[in-house]
Amino acid sequence: MIEGTEPDDWRALQESTARILRECGLDAATEVELALARGHVKVDVLADDPGAVLPTRYLCECKHWKSAVSKDVVHAFRTVVTDAGANLGLLISSAGFQSGATEAAAFSNVRLMTWAEFEATFEKQWFERFMAPTLWKAGDPLHEYTEPINSRIFRKADALPTFARKRFLEFRERYQVASLVLMMFWFGVHGPTVPELPLRATLRSSVASILPPAVLDAHALRPLMDAVIEFYRAATQEFDSVFGERA
């Protein structure tokens, strides 16, 4: 999962939907008014994919209801999607769908999704297009400090006073393995790889011992990303303190 928790009201549902789509590289906006052949309609989320070979438009309807969505709602949304010329309509419901709703969406360009299904649909794209690049950028200073060969960093370290150089080497030994292991998730041999969570269950104890609980025990991708960014920040700050600046 991306967020780890479900949005708690209708506004949070549509804002979270648009946010994930934007982070996937789409141009997404909430509460957009569209002109149709027979009047106007306001859609919860409108998203265009600028990276698609052909123009691709998504309309999203977000229902944070206590009851399951009926077939009448699906029929109405199908009409809007068709009249707006959208490629795909996503009807996202916090309470699921009635059996008739599933039949109403069959053989159409409308997809019925719970919040968990929406997250699962876009998880890989979100990870590759947003999370992995964000963490690669955030971790780059620490990777530079800890990578096996970096002549620029080594020259600066050699110029340090003895005590400071000793601290530099201690920090390298402390963070090198963890930095390398984390980097492989965001920039592996075969590209970014969505990690199995929680990391505590998959990492060797020698690596886990240096990582904070927030990184090891995160059960969703965004909390993991936030925790890893904080780990990168704190570890990099220790190296910066040795050099008195970013080396």
KEKEBA-645070 format. One record per residue (C-alpha): x, y, z; residue in one letter. Coordinates in steps of 0.1 Angstrom, whole numbers, plus 5000, padded with zeros to 4 digits. Layout:
XYZa;...
END
This chain:
500050005000m;501050364995i;499550565023e;498850295049g;495550445060t;492350525043e;491150885038p;488750975066d;486251195047d;485251275011w;487551565007r;490551375019a;489551094995l;489551314964q;492651504975e;494551184982s;493551044948t;494751354930a;497951364950r;498951004941i;498051064904l;500251384904r;503051194920e;502650934893c;503351204867g;499851294857l;498351644857d;495651614882a;493251864898a;490151834920t;486651964916e;486952044879v;483952174859e;483652024824l;481452124796a;479351834782l;477051824752a;474051874775r;475352114801g;478152114827h;479351874853v;481851894882k;484151594885v;485951504917d;489351454900v;490451514865l;493851374854a;495651394821d;498751184814d;501251394795p;503651094792g;501150874772a;501850824735v;498250934728l;496351184749p;494950994779t;492351144803r;491050994836y;487851104854l;487651004891c;484550994912e;485250954949c;482450824972k;483150835009h;479850685019w;478650455046k;476750245021s;477950054990a;477550234956v;474550134936s;474150064899k;472450394893d;475550584904v;477650374880v;475250444851h;475350814857a;479150814859f;479450604827r;477450874809t;479751154822v;482850964812v;481550904777t;480251254772d;483451404784a;485451194760g;487551054788a;489650734782n;488950584817l;486650654846g;487650544881l;484850514906l;486450494941i;484250384970s;485150365007s;482250125013a;482449904982g;479849834956f;476449664953q;476349354930s;474349554904g;477049814903a;479649564891t;477249454863e;476649814853a;480349874849a;481049564829a;482149604793f;482749984798s;485650214804n;484650254841v;486650074868r;485150024902l;487750044930m;488050044968t;490750274981w;493049974986a;492449864950e;493250214938f;496550224957e;497449874944a;496749974908t;499150274910f;501650144935e;504350034911k;504050344890q;504050564921w;507150394934f;509050414902e;508150764892r;508050934926f;509250744956m;512450594941a;513650924925p;512851114957t;514850884978l;517650864953w;518051244955k;517651254993a;520250974998g;522851094973d;524951284999p;525050985022l;525950754993h;528750984984e;530150975019y;529950595022t;530550454987e;533650234985p;535650464961i;535150844960n;538451024955s;536951364960r;535651274995i;538851085004f;541051384995r;538951605018k;539051345045a;542851315043d;543051695050a;541051665082l;542751675117p;543351325131t;540351325154f;537951445127a;539351185102r;538850915127k;535251025132r;534751015094f;535950655092l;533750555121e;530750705104f;531650525071r;531850195089e;528550265107r;526450365077y;528050205047q;526149875045v;522850035054a;523350305028s;524150045001l;521249815009v;518750105009l;520150234976m;519549904959m;515749944965f;515750284947w;518350204921f;518949834918g;520649634890v;517249584874h;515849924883g;513850034913p;512249744932t;509149784954v;510349644987p;508449395007e;507249545040l;508049565068p;511749575061l;512549425094r;511349095081a;513649095051t;516849275061l;519749095078r;520149175114s;523549355108s;521749605085v;518649635106a;520649715137s;521650055123i;518150155109l;515550325131p;512250145140p;510350385118a;512250255087v;512149885098l;508449875108d;506750085082a;503849895067h;503250135037a;505350315012l;504850675021r;505650625058p;508650435047l;509750715024m;509350975051d;511350765076a;514150685052v;514451065043i;514851135080e;517450865083f;519351005054y;519151355068r;520351255103a;523251035090a;524351295065t;524351565091q;526851355111e;529251355082f;528651725075d;529551805111s;532951635106v;533751855076f;532052165089g;530052175057e;528751945029r;531951785016a;
END
